[in-house]
Amino acid sequence: MRSVNGLRPVPTLRDVVLSAECMEKKVFVNPPLEDLSGQIKRLEERYPHLSREERFALWFQSANITNDDEAAASSLTGAPKDKGMDAIHISETAKTVFITQSKYRTGKGTKRNESPNDVLALPQIARALRSTSELYRRFTAELDPLVVDKLTGARERVLKRRYRLVLYYVTTKNQPRITVGGR
């Protein structure tokens, strides 16, 4: 990276290509379901207090975002009133906020698609983070206090420090085909 007039470093084309290559490798951590089940079962030894679904979110965070089980575990919301935000991770070094909604499905019906409404609800989080204070307050009114605390920290970074916002919808089911803008 190079600095322009002593300001924040500007990525060069080489930096962007290297970042894309790293992200490409990280985003596609996609083991077969049997291997994934084994990995999630192994996480139970270290995190017995977490549900299977929470361990799936922890696995995704660690494998694709933090590369660290402890950092991944601390990003979990673990709250019933979370509006689908199972994990909120703030990377100070990458200047990025990662919000993950995860659905760990096994057994019959796993081959069916997730509900488009569930998938499309995720962008509402981005809209709320970038909204006015009043709309944000309404969005967070019924959330668990832990989620509100993490989300408020994320909002501050996105709005005031210009952090990038990345939303993940992670599932073991098929993704629905969603057309944006009609047809």
PAZAPA-4460 file (N, C-alpha, C; in steps of 0.05 Angstrom, whole numbers, plus 32768, in hexadecimal, padded with zeros to 4 digits):
% residues 183
    n_x    n_y    n_z   ca_x   ca_y   ca_z    c_x    c_y    c_z   seq   type   mol
   8011   7FE8   8000   8000   8000   8000   8012   8019   8000     1      M     A
   8007   802D   7FF5   8016   8046   7FF5   8005   805C   8002     2      R     A
   8013   8070   800D   8005   8086   801B   8003   809D   8008     3      S     A
   7FED   80AB   8009   7FE9   80C3   7FF8   7FE8   80DB   800A     4      V     A
   7FFA   80EE   8006   7FFC   8106   8017   7FFB   8100   8035     5      N     A
   8007   80EA   803D   8008   80E4   8059   7FED   80DA   8065     6      G     A
   7FD9   80D6   8054   7FBF   80CD   805D   7FBE   80AF   805D     7      L     A
   7FA7   80A4   8062   7FA2   8088   8064   7FAE   807A   804B     8      R     A
   7FBB   8063   804F   7FC7   8055   8038   7FB2   804E   8023     9      P     A
   7FBA   8050   800A   7FA8   804A   7FF3   7FB2   802F   7FE8    10      V     A
   7FA0   801C   7FE5   7FA8   8002   7FDB   7FB1   8004   7FBE    11      P     A
   7FC6   7FF6   7FB7   7FCF   7FF5   7F9B   7FC0   7FDE   7F8E    12      T     A
   7FC2   7FDB   7F74   7FB5   7FC5   7F66   7FBF   7FAB   7F70    13      L     A
   7FD9   7FA9   7F76   7FE5   7F91   7F81   7FD8   7F89   7F9C    14      R     A
   7FD3   7F9D   7FAD   7FC7   7F98   7FC7   7FAA   7F8E   7FC3    15      D     A
   7F9C   7F9A   7FB1   7F80   7F91   7FAC   7F80   7F74   7FA2    16      V     A
   7F92   7F6E   7F8F   7F93   7F52   7F85   7F9A   7F3F   7F9B    17      V     A
   7FAD   7F45   7FAB   7FB5   7F33   7FC1   7F9E   7F30   7FD5    18      L     A
   7F90   7F46   7FDB   7F79   7F45   7FED   7F63   7F33   7FE1    19      S     A
   7F5E   7F36   7FC8   7F49   7F26   7FBB   7F51   7F09   7FBC    20      A     A
   7F6B   7F03   7FB7   7F73   7EE7   7FB8   7F70   7EDB   7FD4    21      E     A
   7F77   7EEB   7FE9   7F74   7EE2   8004   7F57   7EDD   800B    22      C     A
   7F46   7EF1   8004   7F29   7EEE   800A   7F1D   7ED6   7FFB    23      M     A
   7F26   7ED2   7FE2   7F1B   7EBC   7FD3   7F21   7EA2   7FE1    24      E     A
   7F39   7E9F   7FEB   7F41   7E86   7FF9   7F31   7E84   8013    25      K     A
   7F2D   7E99   8021   7F20   7E98   803B   7F02   7E94   8039    26      K     A
   7EF6   7EA1   8026   7ED8   7EA0   8024   7ECE   7E84   801C    27      V     A
   7EDF   7E75   800E   7ED5   7E5B   8004   7EDD   7E44   8016    28      F     A
   7EE1   7E49   8030   7EE4   7E32   8042   7EC9   7E25   8043    29      V     A
   7EC7   7E0E   8036   7EAD   7E01   8032   7EB1   7DE3   8034    30      N     A
   7EB5   7DD7   804B   7EB9   7DBB   804D   7E9F   7DAB   8048    31      P     A
   7EA1   7D92   8041   7E89   7D81   803E   7E7A   7D81   8059    32      P     A
   7E60   7D7D   8058   7E50   7D7F   8071   7E59   7D6C   8086    33      L     A
   7E63   7D54   807F   7E6C   7D41   8093   7E85   7D4C   80A1    34      E     A
   7E98   7D58   8092   7EAF   7D64   809E   7EA8   7D7C   80B0    35      D     A
   7E95   7D8C   80A6   7E8C   7DA3   80B6   7E80   7D9A   80D0    36      L     A
   7E6F   7D85   80CF   7E63   7D7A   80E8   7E78   7D72   80FB    37      S     A
   7E8E   7D65   80F2   7EA3   7D5D   8103   7EB2   7D75   810F    38      G     A
   7EB6   7D89   80FF   7EC4   7DA1   810A   7EB3   7DAF   811F    39      Q     A
   7E99   7DB0   811A   7E87   7DBD   812D   7E86   7DAC   8147    40      I     A
   7E86   7D92   8144   7E86   7D80   815C   7EA0   7D84   816C    41      K     A
   7EB7   7D87   815F   7ED0   7D8D   816D   7ECF   7DA7   817C    42      R     A
   7EC2   7DBB   8171   7EBF   7DD5   817F   7EB0   7DD2   8199    43      L     A
   7E9F   7DBD   819A   7E8F   7DB9   81B3   7EA1   7DB3   81CB    44      E     A
   7EB8   7DA7   81C6   7ECB   7DA1   81DC   7ED5   7DBB   81E9    45      E     A
   7EDA   7DD0   81D9   7EE4   7DE9   81E3   7ECE   7DFC   81EB    46      R     A
   7EB6   7DF9   81DE   7EA0   7E0B   81E3   7E87   7DFC   81E9    47      Y     A
   7E86   7DED   81FF   7E6E   7DDC   8205   7E55   7DEC   820A    48      P     A
   7E58   7E05   8212   7E41   7E16   8219   7E33   7E20   8200    49      H     A
   7E3F   7E1D   81E8   7E33   7E27   81CF   7E22   7E12   81C3    50      L     A
   7E0C   7E1B   81B6   7DFB   7E08   81A7   7E09   7E00   818D    51      S     A
   7DFE   7DEC   8180   7E0A   7DE4   8167   7E09   7DFA   8152    52      R     A
   7DF4   7E0A   8152   7DF1   7E20   813F   7E06   7E36   8145    53      E     A
   7E0A   7E3B   815F   7E1F   7E4F   8167   7E3B   7E45   815F    54      E     A
   7E3F   7E2B   8162   7E5A   7E20   815A   7E5D   7E22   813C    55      R     A
   7E48   7E1F   812D   7E4A   7E23   8110   7E52   7E40   8109    56      F     A
   7E45   7E53   8117   7E4C   7E6F   8113   7E69   7E74   811B    57      A     A
   7E72   7E68   8131   7E8D   7E6A   813A   7EA0   7E5E   8126    58      L     A
   7E99   7E47   811B   7EAA   7E3A   8107   7EAD   7E4D   80EF    59      W     A
   7E97   7E58   80E5   7E99   7E6A   80CE   7EAA   7E82   80D3    60      F     A
   7EA5   7E8F   80EA   7EB5   7EA7   80F1   7ED3   7EA0   80F2    61      Q     A
   7EDA   7E8A   80FF   7EF6   7E82   8102   7F02   7E7B   80E7    62      S     A
   7EF4   7E6B   80D7   7EFF   7E61   80BD   7F00   7E77   80A8    63      A     A
   7EEE   7E8B   80A9   7EEC   7E9E   8093   7EF2   7EBB   809A    64      N     A
   7EF2   7EC2   80B4   7EF5   7EDE   80BB   7F0D   7EE2   80CE    65      I     A
   7F0D   7ED4   80E5   7F21   7EDB   80F9   7F39   7EC9   80F9    66      T     A
   7F36   7EB0   80F0   7F4C   7E9C   80F1   7F55   7E98   810E    67      N     A
   7F42   7E9B   8121   7F48   7E9A   813D   7F2D   7E92   814C    68      D     A
   7F2D   7E7B   8159   7F14   7E72   8166   7F0B   7E85   817C    69      D     A
   7F1E   7E90   818C   7F17   7EA1   81A2   7F0A   7EBB   8198    70      E     A
   7F16   7EC7   8183   7F0B   7EDF   8177   7EF0   7ED9   816B    71      A     A
   7EEE   7EC2   815F   7ED4   7EBA   8153   7EBF   7EB7   8168    72      A     A
   7EC6   7EAA   817F   7EB3   7EA6   8195   7EAA   7EC0   81A1    73      A     A
   7EBC   7ED3   81A3   7EB4   7EED   81AF   7EA3   7EFD   819C    74      S     A
   7EA2   7EF6   8182   7E91   7F05   8170   7E74   7EFB   8170    75      S     A
   7E6F   7EE3   817C   7E54   7ED8   817D   7E42   7EE9   818E    76      L     A
   7E29   7EEC   8185   7E16   7EFB   8195   7E08   7EE9   81A9    77      T     A
   7E02   7ED0   81A2   7DF6   7EBD   81B4   7DDD   7EC6   81C2    78      G     A
   7DCD   7ED6   81B4   7DB5   7EE1   81C0   7D9C   7EDA   81B0    79      A     A
   7D86   7ED5   81BD   7D6E   7ECF   81AE   7D63   7EE7   819E    80      P     A
   7D66   7EFF   81A9   7D5B   7F16   819B   7D72   7F24   818C    81      K     A
   7D7A   7F17   8175   7D91   7F22   8167   7D8B   7F2A   814A    82      D     A
   7D72   7F27   8141   7D6A   7F2E   8126   7D7C   7F21   8111    83      K     A
   7D84   7F08   8117   7D94   7EF9   8104   7DB2   7EFF   8105    84      G     A
   7DBB   7F10   8117   7DD8   7F16   8119   7DE4   7F02   812D    85      M     A
   7DEF   7EEC   8122   7DFB   7ED7   8133   7E17   7EDE   813B    86      D     A
   7E25   7EEF   812B   7E40   7EF7   8132   7E45   7F13   8127    87      A     A
   7E52   7F23   8137   7E5B   7F3E   812F   7E78   7F40   8136    88      I     A
   7E89   7F42   8121   7EA6   7F43   8125   7EB0   7F5E   8119    89      H     A
   7EBF   7F6C   8129   7ECB   7F85   8120   7EE9   7F81   811D    90      I     A
   7EF3   7F83   8105   7F10   7F80   8100   7F1C   7F9C   80FE    91      S     A
   7F2B   7FA3   8113   7F38   7FBD   8113   7F4E   7FBF   80FE    92      E     A
   7F5C   7FA9   80F9   7F72   7FA9   80E5   7F67   7FAB   80C9    93      T     A
   7F51   7F9D   80C3   7F46   7F9E   80A8   7F32   7FB5   80A5    94      A     A
   7F2C   7FC3   80BB   7F18   7FD8   80BB   7EFE   7FCF   80AE    95      K     A
   7EF5   7FB8   80B9   7EDD   7FAB   80AE   7ECC   7FA0   80C4    96      T     A
   7EB1   7FA3   80C1   7E9E   7F97   80D3   7E91   7F80   80C5    97      V     A
   7E92   7F68   80D1   7E86   7F50   80C6   7E6E   7F48   80D6    98      F     A
   7E57   7F46   80CA   7E3F   7F3D   80D7   7E36   7F23   80C9    99      I     A
   7E32   7F0E   80D9   7E2C   7EF4   80CE   7E11   7EEA   80D9   100      T     A
   7E01   7EE0   80C7   7DE9   7ED1   80CE   7DEE   7EB5   80C5   101      Q     A
   7DEB   7EA1   80D6   7DF0   7E86   80CF   7DD9   7E74   80D5   102      S     A
   7DD6   7E5F   80C4   7DC1   7E4B   80C7   7DCE   7E30   80C3   103      K     A
   7DCF   7E21   80D8   7DDB   7E06   80D7   7DC4   7DF2   80D5   104      Y     A
   7DC1   7DE6   80BD   7DAB   7DD4   80B8   7DB6   7DB8   80B2   105      R     A
   7DAA   7DA4   80BF   7DB2   7D89   80B9   7D98   7D78   80B6   106      T     A
   7D9B   7D61   80AB   7D84   7D4F   80A9   7D72   7D55   8091   107      G     A
   7D59   7D4C   8093   7D46   7D4F   807C   7D41   7D6D   8077   108      K     A
   7D3E   7D73   805E   7D38   7D8E   8056   7D51   7DA0   8052   109      G     A
   7D69   7D94   8057   7D81   7DA4   8054   7D86   7DAD   8037   110      T     A
   7D7C   7D9D   8024   7D80   7DA4   8008   7D6D   7DBA   7FFE   111      K     A
   7D58   7DC0   800D   7D47   7DD6   8005   7D54   7DF0   800A   112      R     A
   7D4A   7E04   7FFC   7D56   7E1F   7FFE   7D4E   7E2D   8019   113      N     A
   7D5F   7E3F   8021   7D58   7E51   8037   7D41   7E63   802E   114      E     A
   7D32   7E6E   8041   7D1D   7E81   803A   7D29   7E9A   802F   115      S     A
   7D20   7EA4   8018   7D2A   7EBE   800D   7D26   7ED4   8021   116      P     A
   7D11   7ED4   8031   7D0C   7EE9   8045   7D23   7EE9   805A   117      N     A
   7D2C   7ED2   8062   7D42   7ED1   8076   7D5B   7EDD   806A   118      D     A
   7D61   7ED6   8051   7D79   7EE0   8044   7D77   7EFE   803F   119      V     A
   7D60   7F07   8036   7D5D   7F23   8031   7D5A   7F35   804A   120      L     A
   7D56   7F29   8061   7D55   7F38   807A   7D71   7F43   8081   121      A     A
   7D86   7F35   8079   7DA1   7F3D   8080   7DA8   7F5A   8077   122      L     A
   7DA1   7F62   805F   7DA8   7F7E   8057   7D99   7F93   8068   123      P     A
   7D84   7F8B   8076   7D76   7F9E   8087   7D89   7FA7   809E   124      Q     A
   7D9B   7F96   80A5   7DAF   7F9D   80BA   7DC1   7FB3   80B0   125      I     A
   7DCA   7FB1   8098   7DDB   7FC6   808C   7DCC   7FE0   808B   126      A     A
   7DB3   7FDF   8083   7DA2   7FF7   8081   7D9F   8004   809C   127      R     A
   7D9B   7FF3   80B1   7D97   7FFE   80CC   7DB1   800B   80D6   128      A     A
   7DC8   7FFE   80D1   7DE2   8009   80DA   7DE7   8024   80CE   129      L     A
   7DDE   8029   80B6   7DE4   8042   80A8   7DCD   8056   80AA   130      R     A
   7DB8   8050   80B9   7DA1   8061   80BB   7DA5   8077   80CF   131      S     A
   7D90   8087   80D2   7D90   809D   80E6   7D90   8091   8102   132      T     A
   7D96   80A1   8115   7D97   8098   8131   7D7C   808D   813A   133      S     A
   7D66   809A   8132   7D4B   8092   8139   7D45   8077   812D   134      E     A
   7D4A   8073   8113   7D45   8059   8107   7D56   8043   8112   135      L     A
   7D6F   8049   8119   7D80   8036   8125   7D76   802E   8141   136      Y     A
   7D6D   8042   8150   7D61   803C   816B   7D49   802A   8169   137      R     A
   7D38   802F   8155   7D20   801E   8151   7D29   8001   8149   138      R     A
   7D3D   7FFF   8138   7D46   7FE5   812F   7D51   7FD5   8147   139      F     A
   7D5F   7FE2   8159   7D6C   7FD4   8170   7D5B   7FD2   8189   140      T     A
   7D43   7FDE   8188   7D32   7FE0   81A0   7D2D   7FC5   81AE   141      A     A
   7D29   7FB0   819F   7D22   7F96   81AB   7D39   7F82   81AA   142      E     A
   7D50   7F8C   81A3   7D68   7F7A   81A2   7D73   7F74   81BE   143      L     A
   7D80   7F5E   81C1   7D8E   7F58   81D9   7DA4   7F6D   81DE   144      D     A
   7DA8   7F76   81F6   7DBC   7F8B   81FC   7DD8   7F84   81F2   145      P     A
   7DE0   7F6B   81F3   7DFB   7F64   81E9   7DFD   7F69   81CB   146      L     A
   7DE8   7F63   81BC   7DE7   7F67   819F   7DE7   7F85   819A   147      V     A
   7DD8   7F94   81A9   7DD7   7FB2   81A5   7DF3   7FBD   81AA   148      V     A
   7E01   7FB4   81BE   7E1B   7FBE   81C4   7E2F   7FB8   81AD   149      D     A
   7E2F   7F9F   81A3   7E41   7F98   818D   7E39   7FA8   8174   150      K     A
   7E1F   7FA9   816F   7E16   7FB7   8156   7E1C   7FD5   8157   151      L     A
   7E1A   7FE1   816F   7E20   7FFD   8172   7E3D   8003   816C   152      T     A
   7E4E   7FF1   8176   7E6B   7FF4   8170   7E70   7FF1   8152   153      G     A
   7E62   7FDF   8146   7E65   7FDB   8129   7E5B   7FF4   811A   154      A     A
   7E44   7FFF   8123   7E39   8016   8116   7E4C   802E   8118   155      R     A
   7E57   8032   812F   7E6A   8048   8132   7E81   8046   811F   156      E     A
   7E8B   802E   811B   7EA2   802A   8109   7E9A   802E   80EC   157      R     A
   7E82   8025   80E5   7E79   8028   80C9   7E74   8045   80C3   158      V     A
   7E66   8053   80D4   7E5E   806F   80CF   7E75   8083   80D3   159      L     A
   7E83   8080   80E9   7E97   8095   80F0   7EB3   808E   80E7   160      K     A
   7EBA   8075   80E6   7ED5   806E   80DF   7ED7   8062   80C2   161      R     A
   7EC0   8060   80B6   7EBE   8057   809A   7EC7   803A   8096   162      R     A
   7EC2   8029   80A9   7EC8   800D   80A7   7EB6   8001   8091   163      Y     A
   7EC0   7FED   8084   7EB0   7FDE   8071   7E9D   7FCB   8080   164      R     A
   7E86   7FC6   8075   7E72   7FB4   8081   7E6F   7F9C   806F   165      L     A
   7E73   7F84   807A   7E70   7F6B   806B   7E5B   7F5A   8079   166      V     A
   7E47   7F52   806B   7E31   7F41   8076   7E34   7F25   806A   167      L     A
   7E32   7F11   807B   7E32   7EF5   8072   7E19   7EE7   807A   168      Y     A
   7E0D   7ED8   8068   7DF7   7EC5   806E   7E03   7EAA   8068   169      Y     A
   7E06   7E9A   807D   7E14   7E80   807B   7E00   7E6A   8082   170      V     A
   7DFE   7E56   8071   7DEC   7E41   8076   7DF6   7E26   806A   171      T     A
   7DEC   7E10   8075   7DF2   7DF6   8069   7DDC   7DEE   8055   172      T     A
   7DC7   7DFF   8053   7DB2   7DFA   803F   7DBA   7E08   8025   173      K     A
   7DAA   7E03   8010   7DAE   7E11   7FF7   7DA5   7E2E   7FF9   174      N     A
   7DB3   7E3F   7FEB   7DAB   7E5B   7FEA   7D95   7E5F   7FD5   175      Q     A
   7D81   7E6F   7FDB   7D6C   7E75   7FC7   7D77   7E86   7FB1   176      P     A
   7D6B   7E84   7F9A   7D72   7E96   7F84   7D61   7EAF   7F87   177      R     A
   7D6E   7EC5   7F8B   7D60   7EDE   7F91   7D67   7EF2   7F7A   178      I     A
   7D52   7EFD   7F6E   7D56   7F11   7F59   7D51   7F2C   7F65   179      T     A
   7D64   7F3E   7F62   7D61   7F59   7F6D   7D58   7F6A   7F55   180      V     A
   7D44   7F7B   7F5B   7D3B   7F8D   7F46   7D26   7F81   7F34   181      G     A
   7D19   7F6B   7F3D   7D04   7F5F   7F2D   7D0E   7F4A   7F1A   182      G     A
   7CFB   7F3E   7F0C   7CFF   7F28   7EF9   7D0F   7F12   7F04   183      R     A
***
